[in-house]
Amino acid sequence: MHNINVKRLPNLAGIAAWDALLDSKTSYPELEGRQSADFAIIGAGFAGLSAARRLRQLAPEASIALIDAGSIGQGSAGRNSGFMIDLPHELTSEDYAGSAPNADHLITQLNRHAISFASEAVAEYGIPADFFRRDGKINGAASDAAHAQNYNYSTHLKTLDENYEMLDAQSMHDITGSRHYMSGLYTPGTVLIQPAGFVRGVADGLAQQVNIFERSPVTGLNRIEDGWSITTLKGQLDAGKVILATNGHLESFGFEKGRLMQLFLFACMTQELSDEAIKALGGTEHWGVTPSDPLGTTVRRISTKQGGNRLVVRTMSRLMPEMKTSRSQLKRAEKVMRNKFDTRFPQLADVKMQYAWDGHLCLAMNGVSVTHELEAGLYSACVQNGLGTTRGTLTGIAAAEQAVGVQSDVTHFFAAQSRPSRLPPEPLAKLGANMIIRWKEWRAHKE
Ligand SMILES: Cc1cc2nc3c(=O)[nH]c(=O)nc-3n(C[C@H](O)[C@H](O)[C@H](O)COP(=O)(O)OP(=O)(O)OC[C@H]3O[C@@H](n4cnc5c(N)ncnc54)[C@H](O)[C@@H]3O)c2cc1C
């Protein structure tokens, strides 16, 4: 495939709240006219930014261009819940546990490698420490079934020799201010990021050494004699080697069709809490609760250090092979999220939601990423599954290492993965998957 016409461009709904909370933002130019670079990276999320940073480390003299269709911080990398999790986080399992302890040991080690890489960027680029907090996370349980899932997961953690703490209902109330949870499983290794603040901070740190282009959707990619020519709406860039870091939009470039699950998730954020609301809420200033059932609801409390005293709720997911949701789907999601919020925080009935949005993640049915040389000089750092913060960082590192011919534990991990398994044909895949998701969401309704 030497001439690629990009079939779809990113299309996300709602305001990217985390980005809207930031006060100072650098804007990067659009790609215009004819340009060139030794390496070009398409996509400036976790994967693209990590690829750029790793390339700088490995090839400090090389010229590097980083191109994004939108504004950095407003894509899915800036629209998530900000849990950079070190432990196995298998969304398709009942309780996040992976399978064999050996495989989970390896995943945990690699996730921690990604977290260290991100942490070094925070230090090197002077990103505010409160955009990258080592708070850990709690798997909240609101039913006996969820409590049992937490218990199963804790047994699994014990076999992995990982630290954890079981919290009772009172401790959950003391931390979150909510009486909704009957128990929780705390693990210390998760970093809670201000996602837009983090990715913008990394981009700003790289900007001295990397040419960054925003609002420059890539519409075509053509093989040329000594590399690839990238066409954007207003310009063209020729590069010796190209890394595709577009997650699910790998498919829009014509790769892995019929093998990728394009999942859209919804989230919302409250208005700034008044002093009275903060008092009525109680609890502590910073915490993050993931549901003990993967199809439940995630909640975070943030403070002025991340952009305001607010609560952030994420729930509902839908498989969207067309890679966009509708206005009515976002409206429906807003109602569901409001309901989840009211159940947890009846004392905050007067607090309004200021923002609601969707975002895109990409799963393979067999949990693999696509991180290899797709064609000569064209590399992929895509398909992050449920944990795009850490997995995205790892795929970016791997693609940069592959592009300069370096081997490491990270490249070996991806080299050993098989291809994403084939999905049933459409519309069966979408109908079937959404029926299963709805059923699991219904089953996890309290979570
Ligand atoms: C509501 C929500 C909550 C989430 N919570 C978490 C969480 O707590 N923890 C976690 O680990 N993950 C979470 N995720 C998933 C996570 O956000 C993604 O997996 C992650 O963003 C993937 O990173 P990435 O760099 O691979 O892709 P992306 O962040 O999607 O970046 C890809 C970039 O490619 C660009 N692009 C695509 N096509 C083109 C083109 N043609 N031309 C130019 N640029 C292009 C896009 O504009 C985009 O900026 C969540 C996702 C959502 C939606």
The ligand as an SDF file (V2000), in Angstrom:
LIG
                    3D

 53 58  0  0  0  0  0  0  0  0999 V2000
  -13.5850    9.5910   28.8890 C   0  0  0  0  0  0  0  0  0  0  0  0
  -12.3180    8.7810   28.7960 C   0  0  0  0  0  0  0  0  0  0  0  0
  -11.6650    8.3680   29.9430 C   0  0  0  0  0  0  0  0  0  0  0  0
  -10.4710    7.6570   29.8620 C   0  0  0  0  0  0  0  0  0  0  0  0
   -9.7850    7.3940   31.0000 N   0  0  0  0  0  0  0  0  0  0  0  0
   -8.5620    6.8220   30.9230 C   0  0  0  0  0  0  0  0  0  0  0  0
   -7.7800    6.6610   32.0960 C   0  0  0  0  0  0  0  0  0  0  0  0
   -8.1570    7.0860   33.1900 O   0  0  0  0  0  0  0  0  0  0  0  0
   -6.5750    6.0460   31.9680 N   0  0  0  0  0  0  0  0  0  0  0  0
   -6.1040    5.6080   30.7540 C   0  0  0  0  0  0  0  0  0  0  0  0
   -5.0060    5.0530   30.6890 O   0  0  0  0  0  0  0  0  0  0  0  0
   -6.8130    5.7720   29.6070 N   0  0  0  0  0  0  0  0  0  0  0  0
   -8.0180    6.3860   29.6660 C   0  0  0  0  0  0  0  0  0  0  0  0
   -8.7230    6.6150   28.5180 N   0  0  0  0  0  0  0  0  0  0  0  0
   -8.1550    6.1880   27.2270 C   0  0  0  0  0  0  0  0  0  0  0  0
   -7.0540    7.1310   26.7200 C   0  0  0  0  0  0  0  0  0  0  0  0
   -7.4900    8.4680   26.6990 O   0  0  0  0  0  0  0  0  0  0  0  0
   -6.6170    6.7470   25.3030 C   0  0  0  0  0  0  0  0  0  0  0  0
   -6.3960    5.3700   25.2390 O   0  0  0  0  0  0  0  0  0  0  0  0
   -5.3460    7.5110   24.9430 C   0  0  0  0  0  0  0  0  0  0  0  0
   -5.6600    8.8620   24.6950 O   0  0  0  0  0  0  0  0  0  0  0  0
   -4.6530    6.9070   23.7250 C   0  0  0  0  0  0  0  0  0  0  0  0
   -3.4690    7.6550   23.4970 O   0  0  0  0  0  0  0  0  0  0  0  0
   -2.8800    7.7590   22.0380 P   0  0  0  0  0  0  0  0  0  0  0  0
   -1.7730    8.7180   22.0580 O   0  0  0  0  0  0  0  0  0  0  0  0
   -2.6420    6.4180   21.4920 O   0  0  0  0  0  0  0  0  0  0  0  0
   -4.1140    8.3130   21.1600 O   0  0  0  0  0  0  0  0  0  0  0  0
   -4.8580    9.7020   21.2170 P   0  0  0  0  0  0  0  0  0  0  0  0
   -4.7690   10.2920   22.5370 O   0  0  0  0  0  0  0  0  0  0  0  0
   -6.2120    9.4630   20.6070 O   0  0  0  0  0  0  0  0  0  0  0  0
   -3.9800   10.5810   20.2230 O   0  0  0  0  0  0  0  0  0  0  0  0
   -4.0010   10.3380   18.8370 C   0  0  0  0  0  0  0  0  0  0  0  0
   -3.8740   11.6680   18.1430 C   0  0  0  0  0  0  0  0  0  0  0  0
   -3.8440   11.4060   16.7390 O   0  0  0  0  0  0  0  0  0  0  0  0
   -4.4330   12.4960   16.0910 C   0  0  0  0  0  0  0  0  0  0  0  0
   -4.8550   12.0810   14.7540 N   0  0  0  0  0  0  0  0  0  0  0  0
   -5.7200   11.0960   14.3990 C   0  0  0  0  0  0  0  0  0  0  0  0
   -5.8610   11.0760   13.0670 N   0  0  0  0  0  0  0  0  0  0  0  0
   -5.0720   12.0580   12.5720 C   0  0  0  0  0  0  0  0  0  0  0  0
   -4.7970   12.5380   11.2650 C   0  0  0  0  0  0  0  0  0  0  0  0
   -5.3700   12.0210   10.1780 N   0  0  0  0  0  0  0  0  0  0  0  0
   -3.9340   13.5740   11.1410 N   0  0  0  0  0  0  0  0  0  0  0  0
   -3.3080   14.1360   12.2090 C   0  0  0  0  0  0  0  0  0  0  0  0
   -3.5460   13.7060   13.4800 N   0  0  0  0  0  0  0  0  0  0  0  0
   -4.4130   12.6940   13.6450 C   0  0  0  0  0  0  0  0  0  0  0  0
   -5.5990   12.8780   16.9880 C   0  0  0  0  0  0  0  0  0  0  0  0
   -5.9890   14.2170   16.7780 O   0  0  0  0  0  0  0  0  0  0  0  0
   -5.0550   12.6050   18.3790 C   0  0  0  0  0  0  0  0  0  0  0  0
   -4.6190   13.7710   19.0210 O   0  0  0  0  0  0  0  0  0  0  0  0
   -9.9480    7.2900   28.5810 C   0  0  0  0  0  0  0  0  0  0  0  0
  -10.5950    7.6940   27.4190 C   0  0  0  0  0  0  0  0  0  0  0  0
  -11.7670    8.4290   27.5090 C   0  0  0  0  0  0  0  0  0  0  0  0
  -12.4410    8.8680   26.2460 C   0  0  0  0  0  0  0  0  0  0  0  0
  1  2  1  0
  2  3  1  0
  2 52  2  0
  3  4  2  0
  4  5  1  0
  4 50  1  0
  5  6  2  0
  6  7  1  0
  6 13  1  0
  7  8  2  0
  7  9  1  0
  9 10  1  0
 10 11  2  0
 10 12  1  0
 12 13  2  0
 13 14  1  0
 14 15  1  0
 14 50  1  0
 15 16  1  0
 16 17  1  0
 16 18  1  0
 18 19  1  0
 18 20  1  0
 20 21  1  0
 20 22  1  0
 22 23  1  0
 23 24  1  0
 24 25  2  0
 24 26  1  0
 24 27  1  0
 27 28  1  0
 28 29  2  0
 28 30  1  0
 28 31  1  0
 31 32  1  0
 32 33  1  0
 33 34  1  0
 33 48  1  0
 34 35  1  0
 35 36  1  0
 35 46  1  0
 36 37  1  0
 36 45  1  0
 37 38  2  0
 38 39  1  0
 39 40  1  0
 39 45  2  0
 40 41  1  0
 40 42  2  0
 42 43  1  0
 43 44  2  0
 44 45  1  0
 46 47  1  0
 46 48  1  0
 48 49  1  0
 50 51  2  0
 51 52  1  0
 52 53  1  0
M  END
$$$$
